[in-house]
Amino acid sequence: MANEFTHPLARAARIWRAVGDDGTERRILVVVTTMELDPKGRGYKKTMVDKLSRAAKEYLARSSDASDYVLMNRMKDWRA
């Protein structure tokens, strides 16, 4: 990818291929962040999540690398 997605709130970002049950393939921008993404969480800040989401949407509008995006936390931050 020549023009990678970068943002101060993103720890990492990468394009992943997702294959559906019917064999169709979609390319998805996966953005990893340390921010709280659960609206019910103590540290959730809607404005910050909105900024990162908006930046991902703008990247998708400029790029043909992916059609969708997902925000996720680092695996070590996941709760059981």
PyMOL commands that set and color helices and strands:
alter all, ss='L'
color gray80, all
select helices_A, chain A and resi 46-62+75-77
alter helices_A, ss='H'
color red, helices_A
select strands_A, chain A and resi 12-19+25-33+68-73
alter strands_A, ss='S'
color yellow, strands_A
deselect
rebuild
show_as cartoon
